[in-house]
Amino acid sequence: MSENIYKNSDPMISNERHLIYAYEFKDFIKKNPGVIESVHNILKEHNDKDFVEVGDIKITKIKLSTIPVFKIEINNNIYFVKINHLPNSVIGEKGFNEFNSTEYAKELIKDIPWAEIAENQLGYKDDKYAYYVSKWNELLYSSNLGEHIEELEDYVENNPNNSQKEKKEISEWKNKVLILREKLVGFHDLFEHNMAYDPSSKKLYLFDLQTWGKVMPKTKN
């Protein structure tokens, strides 16, 4: 790789824990001391609720998978947060590793103007928990590419003689997905339902990028 993937972040690795964060998230923590502990305590106390608001912190549970995923709003900052409870969780990358694989993917597709990847903020892993934090992108949950393609395909099936526009759009999206798969060799779950789309700009947004440990970026010396 020609560039250091850690140019906007710092990794800290020990036998007990792995931690990496974006510089901007570090500044956010400095301006909001104790906020991570507060969020952790709120989640622990209200883990059975779909929404909770405590002071300046709003937490919404997002029902995407069996892994706890949340939309967390703190003042004007909104984050996507995924939590793995270890060692029982065996699904996908864990916190620190997901941060790394996401940064690595960004490097691989940096020359593709119509594709973007989740903006990493923090990755953490110890022997009990793994946390992954990125900036919230509403498109990831309001404009799912897989669902959009299914709707287009249903329209084509029901209107075979009047759906040239829809057929063309399906082909364009699927071609873009194929290009991304060719670029991101070694990454899993690269399918339409793990992507969002912007209907105006025709951009694709990727999230939940997993390598399962098979493709790992170089670490900082």
Buried (B, 14 or more C-beta within 10 A) or exposed (E): EEEBBBEEBEBEEEEEBBBBBBEEBBEBBEEBEEBBEBBEEBBEEBEEEEEBEEEEBBBBBBEBEEBBBBBBBBEEBBBBBBBBEBEEBEEBBBBBBBBBBBBBBBBBBEEBEBBBBBBBBBBBBBEEBBBBBBBBBEBBBEBBBBEBBBEBBEBBEEEEEEBEEBBEBBEEBEEBBEBBEEBBEBBBBBEBEBBBBEEEEEBBBBBBBBBBEEBEBEEEE
